[in-house]
């Protein structure tokens, strides 16, 4: 790896040794580090926090995350706090790349706090994820419109979220979301429809079915939150949930509810509680 191209980057490889998952290889450079192995619950699932050493992302900076789980490894990777992206006034985007590789039988919960886009921010996020048909991925992230002095919504310049997921080297999900608030009205029908923040949950596992999706819709309806959401079954191997709301807490509640149901169903685990201060 060449650290010269990134303001911050890390790479970790995780493997199963006995009954535990441990780091077998790690590398980090610049404005990002990864915590040592932490066990948060009775199951002692190996958990790793991505630690940002700066106050946020500034114009032109690039970051890269790389996570590799070997056969039968299980881990949780999460951010320490929300990521702030500041103004870009010279035409240079702030970028983040994430590469994830899961070998057979491995389970990864990759949980990202909100990316907060402030006025005039330009942000591009690119995910490339590779699994086998026996791997399990639970991935979540969110985008929040940052505060502006005028109180106006959608003051960031543009946003691109690109996710490609491969199962056994076959593309199963290509999601490319482009939002340009400075060029067109994103508040109306077909876009955000009165909301300003959104979150995404992606689950890839061969056991996901239409019946699972129907149960998740029931659970989301029972929350009675002021949200709008869509949940789509992929042609095979999983689903995508996207939630719109004006409050990040409502998005987190909806995604957490589905996440906890899925982790109980797939890996027989209890509710996940990650306390961040």
Protein Blocks (a to p, Z undefined) as FASTA:
>chain_A
ZZklpgbdcddddddehjbccdfbdcdehjbdcdddddfbfnopacdddddfbfbdcehi
acdddddddehiacddddfbdcdddddfeopacdddddddddehiacddddddddddehi
acdddddddddfkbccdddddddddddfklpahkbfbdcddddddeehiafbdcdddddf
klpcckbghilnopabdcddddddfkbcfklmmmmmmmmmmnopacdddddddfbhpacd
ddddfbfklmmmmmmmmmmmmmmmmnopacdddddZZ
